[in-house]
Amino acid sequence: MYKLDVLKINAAPSIAFRKNKRRPLHLALATLLIANSFPGLMAQADATSFERLSSLLAATPEGGWVKASTNFYSEAWPTGADAVQLSSVKFPGAVVRAWSSFAWDPAGGKLMLWGGGHANYAGNEMYVWDGATGEWGRGSLPSRLDANLLVVDALAPQSAHTYDNNIYLPVNDMFLTFGGAATPSGGNFQKTDGVNVSRAGPFLWDPRQADPSKVGGSTGSGWNTTNVAEGGNMWIDRQGHWTGTEPAYYVNGTTAYRTENGQDVVYVTADQNASGFPSLYRYTIGDVRNGGEDQWEKIGVSWNSVGGQSAGTIDDTHNLYIKTARVTGSYQSDLTIWDLDNANAANPDSNRDIGINLIREDGSDFVMTSSFGIDYDKATNQIFLWDGKGGEGAVWAATVITDEAGNVGSNRTWTVYEIDSSTLDHPHGNFATGVLGKWHYDETLGAFIALDELSNEGGGAWDAAVWLYKPIVAAVIPEPETYALFLAGLGLIGWVARRRAYIVASRQGR
């Protein structure tokens, strides 16, 4: 008998990148103007999903939220003989609640949700939310498990707590998961040949093979043995298809993506034995459908800040990896930053993290928690944080402060502003295990995609609503090295004393 983790659920199952050393204000404003005035020139998203989501955002005030989903998450759950048949770990709502993340495909306007894991949920089915219709659907049926709770055909991953470890790969058009705390061990993915157990993953899922009536692995590997579901062969195990050294564990891991030299590249932070000092890795994925191989490189270490459960993002304006940190003891940093210009696979110890302390607008200390999700908005040069606490829809934002060379300079204290929701409607929040990887910025839409906490609608259907958050973009303040010119031109020399004042200072009600 498996008990639930700390989480309790009472439910009846029914290019090469270089740092942009100077980004003048006129370029930032020009980019913003083009994106807002001529979305067709900037849009990479599917026209139907882009038009629907853009229409919702057009009717939403800046600093506000709009619900984008149109049906209940539980409507996509497998039922009957197709559902997971383990009495203690068969509630699909844990895919959202149990230390989870989603991947966002901006081109197709699709959200891919996969997880569960450890002792919370054993199902490894994929869920897909379609921005074109606003509807939750299912991408696959769950795999059957053997007596040791390993997938019977070893052709699909066990469910897992995914933390901030799910991500979409646009070049390959694949979903990628590193897992984290897998069923039943709470550790890495495993597979068996019937005798031996070995490490598996990372795993790719092919959205082109999605089918709600097929199991993700081979034919006959689903739960329903009386009406055998056809196998979709949707999963690809990348274990051994790489050079370099894979991280030891992915519990509390963070990820962020970008395309480099035409390839999918994922930056990953991973810890060993919960030391609190994760290392930074670069994982380059080859051309999967044509037999390409991958590469792992360790490129940095933690030294100046501590990390546990957290989330990460890439500031590709300044070539920085930014991760939420944990304040404890003598380690007072709220953010961990690695300068990717210094990434060093030959000597990763030489690339140490930079710790950043956050203060509130009134000068008081802001204390980072493990509940926050984080992502970077290039248009405003800000990181946006959301923890969903209190159900009030508030978001936090801070400008990325750099010196004239575009580096994180001597200013290691940044101001973070709380932005109250400008709409009455917003996510209800109160996440049991944190936002983590359920908060992603879409550059084409100029908005954030967020997945709300699981909720029971009137004691019947279970929902995990998809929301869009529209950041304030009315006034973009330039980077620090151009402040003097900007202020002189406006005749607002008094702003020098508030050099970190920026867009969110003009939020609703201020």
ABEGO torsion letter per residue (X at the ends): XBBBBABBBBBBBXXBBBBBABBBAAAAAAAAAAAAABAAAABABBAAAAAAAAAAAAABBBGBBBBABABBAAAABBBEAABBABAABABAAAAAABGBBBBBBAAAGBBBBBEEEEAABABABBBBBBAAAGBBBBABBBBBBBAAGBBAAGABBBBBBAEAABBBBAAAGBBBBAEGBBOAAGBBBBBBAGABBBBBOBBBBBAAABBAABBABBBGABABAABBBBBAGABBBABGABBEBBBABABGBBBBBBBBGGBBBBBBBBBBGGAGBBBBBBBBBBBAAAGBBBBBBBABBBAABBBBBBBBBBBAAAGBBBBBBBBBEABABABBBBBAAABBAABAAABBBBBBBBBBAAGBBBBBBAABBBBBBAAAGBBBBBAGBGGAGBBBBBBBBBBAAGBBBABABBBBBBBBBABABBBAEGBAAEAEAABBBBAAAGBBBBBBBBBBBGGBBBBBBBBBBBBBAABBBBBAAAAAAAAAAAGBAAAAABAABBAAAABBGX
